[in-house]
Amino acid sequence: MTSPSARRLAGATGLLLALGLFAACSDDPPAADLDASESPSATDDPSASADPSGGASPTGEWPRAEPEDLGFDAGRLDEVADEANRFGSSCFVVTRKGSVVGEWNWDDGDVLGSDPRDVYSVTKTVAGILVGIAQADGDLDISDPVSDYVSEWRGTDSAEVTIRDLLTNTSGRFWTPKSDYEDLFAAPDRTRYAVGLGQATEPGEEWIYNNAAIQVLDRVLREATGEDPADFARKRLFAPLGMLDTELSHDDSGRSTNLFFGMTSTCLDLARLGQLYADGGSWYGEQVVPRSWVTASTRQSAPRLNAGYGYLWWLNRKGPLVGASGTVEATDEQLAPDSPERFFAMLGLGGQVVMVDPRTHTVVVRLGDPGPPPQYSMRHAAPALTYALTEPGAG
């Protein structure tokens, strides 16, 4: 069942999710696409170095470190946290090499800053991670037509849409603001509604931030794995990482797992997920997500259409940025201007941010209730990885 706060966002505030994330991105020679089956070398993949995590049990309390011991300026880190607080944040966490170097929680009435809360479209990135795990299991291949798993699409204009097309938001599936931010939210069975929409264009022609298209991954994962994606996530991702305060939700029918939004989590849990990707998919020696999938999903997926997007991850790459309407919004900026292009992030409505620097194995997480613009964004999180991290090689 969806939470009351999520239902309140079904209309106009939902539209901000698509529009508000297109603040900036810009132009640079695009990187070549990397197929998920490729196994990159350490030179190609900055996260391919040995897993630096250590100290605590993988599912127990995280080890804590003084900021200075891991190359941070503590005063500067406090400045970055203070700015997050001014944006109405509930929590702010910075980790490096498997240790927490800073945690801040701000209570909101009866809600503690450390309590689980809606993380909105951060859920999408988790859906993509589940697809990567399922592919590694041999249950699916992202080159497969979705119609292999969604019988309703066989013999229709959607028959050739692939799983990769869903992951990259280039599926060409029908989209309007009303269908995506009103009708989808109101549907008692959201996956059935999403599957039943038609095809608008050929796959690969446009980049559209399409909630309904991503929700179709619920059916794909169910058919491929034989499990409810919420159970699959708990068993294969959340439990191994010790994400004990994280869960995927279901719609009112109980038949659909919400994969375009609807997950609840905490800053500390999401930091574990970010640290997993910072460390190339390895968690205390266990390869939870294939390193090749980590690399593929955080590379540009359609650089000519949207350079700032991978497989449901937001990238700090330069190049064209395409908004929800299909029009070019920016061509000469980044989501986090003047910051390294290697950064990537999970983003959700109202400034939910999990930002990763794989070269320094550093993660910053900010959560908070959505409010009116201006909202927290990647550009605000980036200083924790640049300005405050003064010694990238320390620790």
Stockholm file with secondary structure:
# STOCKHOLM 1.0

chainA/1-395         MTSPSARRLAGATGLLLALGLFAACSDDPPAADLDASESPSATDDPSASADPSGGASPTGEWPRAEPEDLGFDAGRLDEVADEANRFGSSCFVVTRKGSVVGEWNWDDGDVLGSDPRDVYSVTKTVAGILVGIAQADGDLDISDPVSDYVSEWRGTDSAEVTIRDLLTNTSGRFWTPKSDYEDLFAAPDRTRYAVGLGQATEPGEEWIYNNAAIQVLDRVLREATGEDPADFARKRLFAPLGMLDTELSHDDSGRSTNLFFGMTSTCLDLARLGQLYADGGSWYGEQVVPRSWVTASTRQSAPRLNAGYGYLWWLNRKGPLVGASGTVEATDEQLAPDSPERFFAMLGLGGQVVMVDPRTHTVVVRLGDPGPPPQYSMRHAAPALTYALTEPGAG
#=GR chainA/1-395 SS CCCHHHHTTTTHHHHHHHHHTCSCCCCSCCCCCCCTTCCCCTTTCGGGSCCCCCSSCTTSCCCBCCGGGGTBCHHHHHHHHHHHHHTTEEEEEEEETTEEEEEEECCBTTBCTTSCEECTTHHHHHHHHHHHHHHHTTSCCTTSBGGGTCGGGTTSTTTTCBHHHHHTTCSCBCCCHHIIIIIHHHCSSHHHHHHHSCBCSCTTSCCCCCHHHHHTHHHHHHHHHSSCHHHHHIIIIIHHHTCTTCBCCBCTTSSCBCCSSCCEECHHHHHHHHHHHHTTTEETTEESSCHHHHHHHTSCSBTTTBTTBSSSCEECCCSCEECTTSSEEESSCCSSTTSCTTCEEEEETTTEEEEEETTTTEEEEEEECCCSSSCCCHHHHGGGTTTSBCCTTCC
#=GC SS_cons         CCCHHHHTTTTHHHHHHHHHTCSCCCCSCCCCCCCTTCCCCTTTCGGGSCCCCCSSCTTSCCCBCCGGGGTBCHHHHHHHHHHHHHTTEEEEEEEETTEEEEEEECCBTTBCTTSCEECTTHHHHHHHHHHHHHHHTTSCCTTSBGGGTCGGGTTSTTTTCBHHHHHTTCSCBCCCHHIIIIIHHHCSSHHHHHHHSCBCSCTTSCCCCCHHHHHTHHHHHHHHHSSCHHHHHIIIIIHHHTCTTCBCCBCTTSSCBCCSSCCEECHHHHHHHHHHHHTTTEETTEESSCHHHHHHHTSCSBTTTBTTBSSSCEECCCSCEECTTSSEEESSCCSSTTSCTTCEEEEETTTEEEEEETTTTEEEEEEECCCSSSCCCHHHHGGGTTTSBCCTTCC
//
